[in-house]
Amino acid sequence: MTQFSRSPWQQLTPRTWVAVAEPDSVNIGLVAGDEGCLLIDCGSTPEQGRQLREAVAEVTDRPLVGVIVTHAHRDHWFGLAAFDDLRSWGHEGLAEARTDGAVLADAEALGVAPGDLRAPNQPLSLVVGIDLGNQWVEALHVGPGHSPHDVIVVVGAEQVVFAGDVVEGTPDSQGRPAPEYGPDSEAEPWSLAVDAVVTAMTTPDWRAVPGHGPVLDKEDVSWQRGLHAVVHGETHRLGREGIGPDEAAEAGHWPWDYDRVRPWVERVLPTLSRGRQLPIKPV
């Protein structure tokens, strides 16, 4: 039986907090202004969403006015039914994602009825600004990357970016903060999505709250951006050399544990043509 729980809130800045929701160790963000507060992501089930909603009162007396969903994966989204009476933001593609086969399978595994999957009632295609009272919050669509629907949340006054799974901090076997590629991840666009996080972090003092794992600084995020480009380049190199998925783990030079990138490599390698290279003009 799946066990659901939540860690105590950890205060990041005077008006931002993060808690870890299980079973997927997802970081839940909270931002407070003078007039209200906002959750970033909402747990894995409507019941967990209700528990997170009630937990807001543990750290602030400001009323909860809404929730932002960073993307259409179970641990970040399936609790949204607990917020039907509040404003909710997320990428417009979440409405269609409710009928996706993988989403429905995840919902069934967690005991969430298809009718309890909600699309945000304030869908965004690119960017939205939210005024919490002397606290301006921006939600920006930066995907595709980790998923087609990636949204990051920038809190400029607090120098914090809640990055969803565009940035991930869970260490691999070598202790390196490493992402998890899924069936809907794209390596090259993911680099560009992380670029948006780096750009938002205008000074080294900023921090990024990843979807999973410890909070990261700007240098950590910049490294992760570059290593996504390595994954993209290695995959295409193997394709040019005619190396298939069965040999890719050993033949490639991967910046993280191969299991972290396996879904991308095994999906893309069979589509690449051997010997295809970028045209290079002689000097």
Buried (B, 14 or more C-beta within 10 A) or exposed (E): EEEBEBEEBBEBEEBBBBBBBBBBEBBBBBBBBEEBBBBBBBBBBBBBBBBBBEBBEEBBEBEBBBBBBBBBBBBBBBBBBBBEEBBBBBBBBBBEBBEBEBBBEBBEEBEBEEEBBBBBBBBBEEEBEBEBEEBBBBBBBBBBBBBBBBBBBBBBBBBBBBBBBBBBBBBBEEEBBBBBBEEBBBBBBBBBBBBBBBEBBEEEEBBBBBBBBEBBEBEBBBBBBEBBBBBBEBBBBBBBEEBBBEEBBEBBEBBBBEBBBBBBBBBBBEEBEEEEEEEEEEE
